[in-house]
Structure formats: C-alpha cells, structure tokens
Amino acid sequence: MSYYLDKEENIMTQANDNGLLREIRTVNNALEWVKEVSEKLWKINSDHQYPVHLWFRGNRSQGHQLVPSIFRLQEEEQCPIKKISSYYVDIQPEESSKMYEEGGLYIHLINRLPEIRSEFPSVLDILSLFRHYELPCRLLDWTENVLIALWMASEDNNKDGELFALNARKLAETVDLPHQKRIPPNTTVYTTESLHVLLRTGMVRTSYLDELFALPFVREGFLGNGFSERFWEHLLKAVSLMKENDIGIIEGTENMEQTENIIDKIIKYINNPSNSLSHEDAKLYKLLYKEMPPLMKQQLHLYFDNSVPKEDIENLKKAQKARLWLFKFLFDLRKPVTVFPERRNIRLMAQSGMFTIGGGDFLVKKIKREGIECRIPRPLHLNRENKDIICVASIPQECKQSLRVELERIGIHAANVYPELESQGKYLKNLWYVDIDSSSVPG
C-alpha cells in the first residue's frame, strides 16, 4: 500500500499497489483517478478517437456485484456465486428463489400506457423508462461523466460508497462475431439496432430460444449483420432442437482459466458418440455451415479467442463446426454487452447515460412450456475483480458531504442529475426550506 498527497486539498490518499488511487476523497481525486485508469491501466491515450467509451458508475454502498436489478434474486450474500472466468460470475438461484418477470412488467406497462410506443419505439427505449420509474430490468446504468457517477456514489453519509470505471470497448470485443471483429482500438460499443442488443432485448419477451430467434426484429438483426435469410431459417430450426443436456453444457461452470475451459468441454460433448446428431439433424447443421458468411467460415477460429488451436477447428466436420459455433454463440448470449442508447428521455441526456444490457434468463414457472426444452441459458454478470475491464475506487463515508458540496459548486446537483418536473419540485423544496427570523416571532 502507498499514499500520496493531494496538493490542492492537503489530504493523504491511499493508492493501490499498482499506483492507482484506491480512495476518492475530493473531486480532484476523481479526475486524477480517471486519468490514471485510462492512461496507466488501460493505455487509452489521445490517439483514441472520441468517444473512448470509458464509462462510470457510482454505488452508495460497497461490495455489490454488477448485477442488473431483474436478476437480483435475493440478498446477494445468500446467492451462490460461481466464478466462470476473470470476466464473468454466475449467480445461481436457490430452489425457493423468486424474481420479477420482466416480460410481464413490459407487457403490462405497454397495455397501460400504449401511447409511450410513439415516443419510445424499441424495447431498449422502454427498458430505459423502466430505470426511470425504478422498475427492475436487465439494464445496468453507466455514464460517460465521472462527476455524475461520483454524485451517485456520495449518497448516504452512513456508508462507504464505490466508484466504478468500465472499459466498454474491451467488453464489446468479447462477443464480436468472427466476420465482424475489428483491430483494437477500433472496436466500438453496440447501438440499439445491433444484433447483440436486439437478442438481449428480445429476452424480455420470451425465455425460449425458438421464440427469441423468431422475433421479427431479431430476424432483421441477423439479416442486417451479414447473414442470409436461409442462414436464419436453418438457425431457427437448430435452436428449437436444443435439449436440456445441451443447455447444461452451455451453462457449464468450469473455470475458463483452467486447462479444460468451456470450449474444450463443448468439443468433447459434441464429439461424444452418445451426443451425436441424427441423420436429419446433421443435415441441418451442414446447411447452417453452408450458409455462414464466407469470412465467418475463414475466421471461425478467431471466435474462440485462440483457446482452441486453428487446426482442431479445421479438422472438425462441417456439421460439427456449425454446432460448435452455435454452442459458443449461445454461451455468449449469457453475457452482458455495452450499448450506447438513443437518449430519448431527459434523464438519459442529463446523465450522459450508457447501459450494459444483461444476457441470459431464468425460466419462471409461470411461463414454462410443456415438453419444450430449448430455454435460454441463465445469465452471466460482470466480475468486479477483473482489472482488464473494471476498476473500483472507494468513497469514504466521512468525505461524502464535502464531495456533495464540491459537486454542487460545479453544477452537479439533484436538479441537474434528475431534471424531470417531479424531481425539480423536491430539489426546490430542499433548497428553499429556510429559518424564520426570530424577531418576527411573538415572544
């Protein structure tokens, strides 16, 4: 542990062993932390074209996992956490776990307020309203503005807070399709129309793969990302054939840093004679491989991040290659992705809002289909300990009040962070609640 002196504030501040700030006590600390994280830790320099997609998030208390509200099944310390990789954690439900049904919330809101569709046409737009009205959903809030995140983290003077930084570009690279991979730092985050975003917003509507891939906007997403109509048709048939054993492999909980990672396990599974395809199913997977974009076939090995030797991929039969790709694609659907939303509401604009949108789903009893096995696999969540994409600093509780004063001096306060009319009323009431002059009070 090391310390350095904040010259402006004359405060000794803790630093990590790698030299990065560990505690943020002043606004100046926060700005210095951003510079250190971007330049020293993640090597984001002035050559990176804006936006660099360094995002921030503030939590009023410490120790929470980066789990969207819809997947917070119960108190986090009671949920079994299985580490999947340095990037992700798997929070598994107990038998008696309960959760909000996201699809029910979505449909009910649309039915009650159908007029919002004219202003908020996409599922992602409506999910952003969920955040506005504190309804649980698969979005996790981030901001481009570290001062907004610092304001959030400085709430509640009785608890230490946390400030997160996210390397959003780096996270986006983890799910890129093989025919769309870019050379870093040219990777960017996803937009509302991106296939990865459409698939995850589609999970709001269903917990089954066949229904997900059949959604009109998901189909359009495939066609708009270099896939043919016939590829999508074959893919729709293939996902409808997924059995519970297949989903179990995709949900495999082996540590991906070990020798046998999830891809090794998938290859062994599909090569096992007991899991071999029927003649008709093998024919379907051959057609799926045939309709893959040419560049995707050439670069299929890149999809596995060099975890499988190129020659091992090339030695597989066509049906096996297509099946391996599908298993890996469905595994990636469990992961959150970064999205730059269309800022259609005033709060998103004021807060320079960004999102990560969670993948995967839990099948609830209410919507379970009889005899149908092709459920969407359960979600993975960002691992807060991963230094490649996440950096965390502490906000000591004794500094929160002075931080709020500093932030208000530079225009970061409740009226600007929450610009809606009802929030303005609360802000004005607090601002103009003043003492009565004692000389005007009868003795």
C-alpha positions as CSV (number, residue, x, y, z in Angstrom):
1,M,0.0,0.0,0.0
2,S,1.2,3.5,-0.8
3,Y,0.0,7.0,-0.2
4,Y,0.3,10.3,-2.0
5,L,-0.6,13.9,-1.1
6,D,-3.5,15.7,-2.8
7,K,-1.7,19.1,-3.1
8,E,-4.9,21.1,-3.6
9,E,-6.7,19.5,-0.6
10,N,-3.7,18.6,1.6
11,I,-5.2,15.2,2.2
12,M,-3.2,11.9,2.2
13,T,-5.0,9.5,-0.1
14,Q,-4.5,5.7,-0.4
15,A,-3.2,4.2,-3.6
16,N,-3.2,0.6,-4.8
17,D,0.0,-1.4,-5.2
18,N,-0.1,-0.6,-9.0
19,G,-0.1,3.1,-8.1
20,L,-3.7,3.8,-8.9
21,L,-5.8,5.7,-6.4
22,R,-7.8,3.5,-4.0
23,E,-9.8,6.1,-2.2
24,I,-11.5,9.2,-3.6
25,R,-12.0,12.0,-1.1
26,T,-12.2,15.0,-3.4
27,V,-13.4,15.9,-6.9
28,N,-9.7,16.5,-7.8
29,N,-9.0,12.9,-6.7
30,A,-11.7,11.6,-9.0
31,L,-10.3,13.5,-12.0
32,E,-6.8,12.2,-11.2
33,W,-8.2,8.6,-10.9
34,V,-9.8,8.8,-14.3
35,K,-6.5,9.9,-15.9
36,E,-4.6,7.1,-14.2
37,V,-7.2,4.4,-15.1
38,S,-7.4,5.5,-18.7
39,E,-3.7,6.1,-19.4
40,K,-1.8,3.9,-16.9
41,L,-4.1,0.9,-16.5
42,W,-5.9,0.6,-19.9
43,K,-3.5,2.6,-22.1
44,I,-6.3,4.8,-23.5
45,N,-4.4,7.8,-25.0
46,S,-5.1,10.8,-27.1
47,D,-4.8,8.8,-30.3
48,H,-8.1,7.1,-29.4
49,Q,-10.9,8.8,-31.3
50,Y,-13.8,10.1,-29.2
51,P,-15.8,8.5,-27.7
52,V,-13.2,6.4,-26.0
53,H,-16.0,4.6,-24.1
54,L,-14.6,4.9,-20.6
55,W,-17.8,4.6,-18.5
56,F,-18.5,5.2,-14.8
57,R,-21.0,4.0,-12.2
58,G,-21.4,5.1,-8.6
59,N,-22.8,3.0,-5.8
60,R,-23.8,4.5,-2.5
61,S,-22.6,1.4,-0.6
62,Q,-19.8,-1.2,-1.2
63,G,-19.4,-4.8,-2.1
64,H,-22.3,-5.3,-4.5
65,Q,-21.9,-7.4,-7.7
66,L,-22.6,-5.7,-11.0
67,V,-25.9,-7.5,-11.4
68,P,-28.9,-5.8,-13.2
69,S,-32.0,-5.4,-10.9
70,I,-34.1,-8.0,-12.7
71,F,-31.5,-10.7,-11.7
72,R,-31.1,-9.7,-8.1
73,L,-32.9,-12.7,-6.8
74,Q,-32.4,-12.1,-3.1
75,E,-29.7,-10.7,-0.8
76,E,-26.5,-11.2,-2.8
77,E,-24.6,-12.7,0.1
78,Q,-27.2,-15.6,0.1
79,C,-26.9,-16.3,-3.6
80,P,-24.2,-18.9,-4.5
81,I,-21.6,-17.3,-6.7
82,K,-19.7,-19.5,-9.1
83,K,-16.7,-17.9,-10.8
84,I,-16.8,-18.6,-14.5
85,S,-13.8,-16.6,-15.7
86,S,-11.9,-13.4,-14.8
87,Y,-14.6,-11.6,-16.8
88,Y,-17.8,-13.1,-15.5
89,V,-19.5,-14.5,-12.5
90,D,-22.5,-16.8,-12.4
91,I,-25.1,-16.1,-9.6
92,Q,-27.2,-19.2,-9.2
93,P,-30.8,-19.2,-7.7
94,E,-31.9,-21.3,-4.8
95,E,-34.9,-23.6,-5.2
96,S,-37.1,-21.2,-3.4
97,S,-35.8,-18.1,-5.3
98,K,-38.3,-15.5,-6.6
99,M,-37.8,-12.9,-9.2
100,Y,-39.8,-10.3,-11.1
101,E,-41.0,-11.5,-14.5
102,E,-39.5,-8.9,-16.9
103,G,-41.9,-9.8,-19.8
104,G,-44.9,-9.4,-17.5
105,L,-43.7,-5.9,-16.4
106,Y,-43.0,-4.9,-20.0
107,I,-46.4,-6.1,-21.5
108,H,-48.3,-4.6,-18.6
109,L,-46.7,-1.2,-19.0
110,I,-47.4,-1.2,-22.7
111,N,-51.0,-2.2,-22.2
112,R,-51.5,0.5,-19.6
113,L,-49.6,3.2,-21.4
114,P,-49.7,2.4,-25.2
115,E,-49.0,6.0,-26.1
116,I,-45.4,5.6,-25.0
117,R,-44.6,3.5,-28.0
118,S,-44.8,6.5,-30.3
119,E,-42.0,8.3,-28.4
120,F,-40.2,5.1,-27.3
121,P,-40.4,2.7,-30.2
122,S,-37.9,0.0,-29.3
123,V,-37.8,-2.4,-26.4
124,L,-34.5,-0.8,-25.3
125,D,-36.2,2.6,-25.2
126,I,-38.9,1.2,-23.0
127,L,-36.4,-0.5,-20.7
128,S,-34.7,2.8,-20.2
129,L,-38.1,4.0,-18.9
130,F,-38.0,1.1,-16.5
131,R,-34.9,2.6,-15.0
132,H,-36.6,6.0,-14.8
133,Y,-39.5,4.6,-12.9
134,E,-37.4,2.2,-10.8
135,L,-38.9,-1.0,-12.4
136,P,-36.4,-3.9,-12.4
137,C,-34.9,-4.8,-15.8
138,R,-31.8,-6.2,-17.4
139,L,-30.1,-2.8,-17.9
140,L,-27.3,-1.6,-15.6
141,D,-26.7,2.2,-15.6
142,W,-23.4,3.8,-16.6
143,T,-22.4,7.3,-17.5
144,E,-19.8,9.0,-19.6
145,N,-19.5,11.7,-16.9
146,V,-17.4,10.6,-13.9
147,L,-18.9,13.6,-11.9
148,I,-22.4,12.2,-12.3
149,A,-21.2,8.8,-11.0
150,L,-19.4,10.5,-8.2
151,W,-22.6,12.3,-7.2
152,M,-24.4,8.9,-7.1
153,A,-21.7,7.3,-5.0
154,S,-21.7,10.2,-2.5
155,E,-25.3,9.5,-1.4
156,D,-26.0,8.1,2.1
157,N,-23.4,9.6,4.5
158,N,-23.7,6.5,6.7
159,K,-21.9,4.1,4.3
160,D,-18.7,4.0,2.3
161,G,-19.5,4.2,-1.4
162,E,-17.8,2.9,-4.6
163,L,-16.9,4.4,-8.0
164,F,-16.6,2.0,-10.9
165,A,-14.8,2.6,-14.2
166,L,-15.6,0.3,-17.2
167,N,-13.5,-0.2,-20.3
168,A,-16.6,-0.5,-22.5
169,R,-14.7,-1.1,-25.8
170,K,-12.8,-4.0,-24.2
171,L,-16.0,-5.6,-23.1
172,A,-17.6,-5.3,-26.5
173,E,-14.7,-7.3,-28.0
174,T,-15.6,-10.4,-26.0
175,V,-18.8,-11.1,-28.1
176,D,-17.8,-9.8,-31.5
177,L,-18.9,-12.2,-34.3
178,P,-15.9,-13.7,-36.3
179,H,-16.8,-11.9,-39.5
180,Q,-17.1,-8.5,-37.8
181,K,-14.0,-8.5,-35.5
182,R,-12.1,-5.2,-35.7
183,I,-8.5,-4.5,-34.7
184,P,-8.4,-2.8,-31.3
185,P,-8.8,0.1,-30.5
186,N,-11.3,0.3,-33.4
187,T,-13.8,-1.9,-31.6
188,T,-16.8,0.2,-30.6
189,V,-19.8,-0.4,-28.4
190,Y,-23.2,-1.5,-29.7
191,T,-26.1,0.6,-30.7
192,T,-29.9,0.0,-30.4
193,E,-30.0,-1.8,-33.8
194,S,-27.0,-4.1,-33.1
195,L,-27.7,-7.8,-33.3
196,H,-26.3,-8.4,-29.8
197,V,-28.6,-5.7,-28.4
198,L,-31.7,-7.0,-30.3
199,L,-31.2,-10.5,-29.0
200,R,-31.0,-9.3,-25.4
201,T,-34.0,-7.0,-25.6
202,G,-35.8,-10.0,-27.2
203,M,-35.2,-11.9,-24.0
204,V,-37.6,-9.5,-22.3
205,R,-40.4,-11.1,-24.4
206,T,-39.6,-14.8,-24.0
207,S,-37.4,-17.3,-22.1
208,Y,-37.2,-19.8,-25.0
209,L,-34.7,-19.8,-27.8
210,D,-37.1,-20.7,-30.6
211,E,-39.4,-17.8,-29.7
212,L,-36.4,-15.4,-29.3
213,F,-34.9,-16.2,-32.8
214,A,-38.4,-16.0,-34.4
215,L,-39.0,-12.4,-33.2
216,P,-39.2,-10.1,-36.3
217,F,-36.7,-7.6,-35.1
218,V,-34.2,-10.4,-34.2
219,R,-34.6,-11.8,-37.7
220,E,-33.9,-8.3,-39.1
221,G,-30.9,-8.1,-36.9
222,F,-29.4,-11.2,-38.5
223,L,-30.2,-10.0,-42.0
224,G,-28.6,-6.7,-41.2
225,N,-25.4,-8.2,-39.9
226,G,-24.2,-10.2,-42.9
227,F,-26.4,-13.3,-42.5
228,S,-28.7,-14.6,-45.2
229,E,-32.4,-15.4,-44.9
230,R,-31.6,-19.1,-45.3
231,F,-29.0,-19.0,-42.6
232,W,-31.5,-17.5,-40.2
233,E,-34.1,-20.2,-41.2
234,H,-31.6,-23.0,-40.5
235,L,-30.6,-21.4,-37.3
236,L,-34.2,-21.1,-36.1
237,K,-34.6,-24.8,-36.6
238,A,-31.3,-25.6,-34.9
239,V,-32.1,-23.7,-31.7
240,S,-35.5,-25.3,-31.5
241,L,-33.8,-28.7,-31.3
242,M,-31.6,-27.7,-28.2
243,K,-32.2,-30.2,-25.4
244,E,-31.7,-29.6,-21.7
245,N,-28.4,-31.5,-21.8
246,D,-27.2,-29.1,-24.4
247,I,-28.2,-26.1,-22.3
248,G,-26.5,-27.7,-19.3
249,I,-23.2,-27.8,-21.3
250,I,-23.7,-24.1,-22.3
251,E,-24.2,-23.3,-18.6
252,G,-21.0,-25.3,-17.7
253,T,-19.4,-23.7,-14.6
254,E,-15.8,-24.8,-15.1
255,N,-13.3,-22.0,-14.5
256,M,-12.3,-20.9,-18.0
257,E,-8.7,-20.2,-16.9
258,Q,-8.3,-24.0,-16.2
259,T,-6.9,-26.3,-18.9
260,E,-10.4,-27.6,-19.7
261,N,-12.3,-24.5,-20.5
262,I,-15.9,-24.2,-21.7
263,I,-14.9,-24.6,-25.4
264,D,-13.0,-27.8,-24.6
265,K,-16.0,-29.2,-22.8
266,I,-18.3,-28.3,-25.8
267,I,-16.0,-30.0,-28.3
268,K,-15.8,-33.2,-26.1
269,Y,-19.6,-33.1,-25.8
270,I,-20.3,-32.9,-29.5
271,N,-17.7,-35.5,-30.3
272,N,-19.1,-38.0,-27.8
273,P,-21.0,-40.7,-29.8
274,S,-23.8,-40.6,-27.2
275,N,-24.5,-37.0,-28.1
276,S,-24.2,-37.5,-31.9
277,L,-26.7,-35.9,-34.2
278,S,-29.4,-37.9,-36.0
279,H,-29.1,-38.0,-39.8
280,E,-31.7,-35.2,-40.3
281,D,-30.1,-33.0,-37.6
282,A,-26.6,-33.5,-39.1
283,K,-28.0,-32.4,-42.4
284,L,-29.5,-29.3,-40.9
285,Y,-26.2,-28.3,-39.3
286,K,-24.4,-28.9,-42.6
287,L,-26.8,-26.4,-44.3
288,L,-26.2,-24.0,-41.4
289,Y,-22.5,-24.2,-42.1
290,K,-23.0,-23.8,-45.8
291,E,-25.0,-20.6,-45.3
292,M,-22.4,-19.0,-42.9
293,P,-20.9,-15.7,-44.3
294,P,-17.7,-16.7,-46.2
295,L,-15.5,-14.5,-43.9
296,M,-17.0,-16.1,-40.9
297,K,-16.0,-19.6,-42.1
298,Q,-12.4,-18.4,-42.8
299,Q,-12.1,-16.8,-39.3
300,L,-14.2,-19.2,-37.3
301,H,-11.1,-20.0,-35.1
302,L,-11.0,-16.3,-34.0
303,Y,-14.4,-16.8,-32.4
304,F,-12.8,-18.9,-29.7
305,D,-10.1,-16.4,-28.7
306,N,-7.3,-18.8,-29.6
307,S,-8.5,-21.1,-26.8
308,V,-8.8,-23.9,-29.4
309,P,-5.9,-24.5,-32.0
310,K,-6.9,-23.5,-35.5
311,E,-6.1,-27.0,-36.8
312,D,-8.5,-28.5,-34.3
313,I,-11.3,-26.4,-35.7
314,E,-10.4,-27.2,-39.3
315,N,-10.3,-31.0,-38.6
316,L,-14.0,-30.9,-37.5
317,K,-16.7,-32.0,-39.9
318,K,-18.9,-29.2,-41.3
319,A,-21.9,-30.1,-39.1
320,Q,-19.6,-30.2,-36.0
321,K,-18.2,-26.8,-36.9
322,A,-21.7,-25.3,-37.1
323,R,-22.7,-27.0,-33.9
324,L,-19.6,-25.8,-32.1
325,W,-20.3,-22.2,-33.3
326,L,-23.9,-22.4,-32.2
327,F,-23.0,-23.6,-28.7
328,K,-20.4,-20.8,-28.3
329,F,-22.9,-18.2,-29.7
330,L,-25.5,-19.3,-27.2
331,F,-22.8,-19.2,-24.4
332,D,-22.1,-15.6,-25.4
333,L,-25.8,-14.8,-25.2
334,R,-25.4,-15.2,-21.4
335,K,-23.0,-12.3,-21.3
336,P,-23.8,-8.6,-20.8
337,V,-22.9,-6.2,-23.7
338,T,-22.3,-2.5,-23.8
339,V,-24.8,-0.3,-25.6
340,F,-24.9,3.4,-26.5
341,P,-28.7,4.1,-26.3
342,E,-30.7,6.6,-28.2
343,R,-31.2,9.2,-25.5
344,R,-34.9,9.7,-25.9
345,N,-35.7,10.8,-22.3
346,I,-34.5,13.8,-20.5
347,R,-32.8,11.9,-17.7
348,L,-30.6,9.9,-20.0
349,M,-29.5,13.1,-21.7
350,A,-28.8,14.9,-18.4
351,Q,-26.8,11.9,-17.0
352,S,-24.9,11.2,-20.2
353,G,-26.4,7.7,-19.8
354,M,-25.0,4.5,-21.1
355,F,-26.0,0.9,-20.4
356,T,-24.8,-2.6,-20.1
357,I,-27.6,-4.9,-21.0
358,G,-27.7,-8.4,-19.4
359,G,-27.9,-11.6,-21.4
360,G,-29.4,-14.9,-20.5
361,D,-32.6,-15.5,-18.5
362,F,-34.1,-17.6,-15.7
363,L,-37.1,-19.7,-16.7
364,V,-40.0,-18.9,-14.3
365,K,-42.8,-21.5,-13.6
366,K,-45.5,-19.1,-14.8
367,I,-44.3,-19.2,-18.4
368,K,-42.9,-22.8,-18.6
369,R,-44.0,-24.7,-21.7
370,E,-44.9,-28.4,-21.5
371,G,-42.3,-30.7,-23.1
372,I,-40.2,-27.9,-24.7
373,E,-36.6,-27.8,-23.7
374,C,-35.0,-25.0,-25.7
375,R,-34.8,-22.5,-22.8
376,I,-32.5,-19.5,-22.9
377,P,-29.5,-20.3,-20.6
378,R,-29.1,-18.4,-17.4
379,P,-27.2,-15.1,-17.2
380,L,-23.6,-14.3,-16.5
381,H,-22.6,-11.0,-14.9
382,L,-19.5,-8.8,-15.0
383,N,-16.8,-9.8,-12.5
384,R,-16.0,-6.7,-10.4
385,E,-12.5,-8.1,-9.8
386,N,-11.5,-8.1,-13.4
387,K,-8.8,-5.5,-13.9
388,D,-9.0,-5.7,-17.7
389,I,-12.4,-4.1,-17.9
390,I,-13.3,-2.9,-14.3
391,C,-11.6,-0.6,-11.9
392,V,-13.0,0.3,-8.5
393,A,-12.3,3.1,-6.0
394,S,-13.7,3.6,-2.5
395,I,-15.7,6.7,-1.4
396,P,-15.2,7.0,2.4
397,Q,-18.4,8.0,4.2
398,E,-16.8,10.8,6.1
399,C,-16.0,12.5,2.7
400,K,-19.4,12.3,1.1
401,Q,-20.9,15.5,2.5
402,S,-17.8,17.6,1.4
403,L,-17.9,15.9,-2.0
404,R,-21.5,16.9,-2.5
405,V,-20.6,20.5,-1.6
406,E,-17.8,20.4,-4.2
407,L,-20.0,18.9,-6.8
408,E,-22.8,21.4,-6.2
409,R,-20.3,24.3,-6.7
410,I,-19.6,23.0,-10.2
411,G,-23.2,22.4,-11.2
412,I,-23.6,18.7,-10.3
413,H,-26.7,18.6,-8.1
414,A,-30.1,16.9,-7.9
415,A,-31.9,19.3,-10.2
416,N,-29.4,18.6,-13.0
417,V,-29.0,14.9,-12.4
418,Y,-32.8,14.3,-12.2
419,P,-34.2,17.0,-14.5
420,E,-37.9,15.8,-14.5
421,L,-40.6,18.1,-13.1
422,E,-41.3,16.0,-10.0
423,S,-37.6,15.9,-9.1
424,Q,-37.3,19.7,-9.6
425,G,-40.0,20.1,-7.0
426,K,-38.1,18.1,-4.5
427,Y,-34.9,20.0,-5.2
428,L,-36.6,23.4,-4.8
429,K,-38.3,22.4,-1.6
430,N,-35.0,21.4,-0.1
431,L,-33.2,24.5,-1.4
432,W,-35.8,27.0,-0.1
433,Y,-36.6,25.4,3.3
434,V,-35.3,28.2,5.4
435,D,-35.3,29.5,9.0
436,I,-37.9,32.1,10.1
437,D,-36.4,35.3,11.5
438,S,-36.8,35.0,15.3
439,S,-37.5,38.8,15.6
440,S,-40.8,38.3,13.7
441,V,-42.0,35.5,16.1
442,P,-44.2,36.7,19.0
443,G,-42.4,36.3,22.4
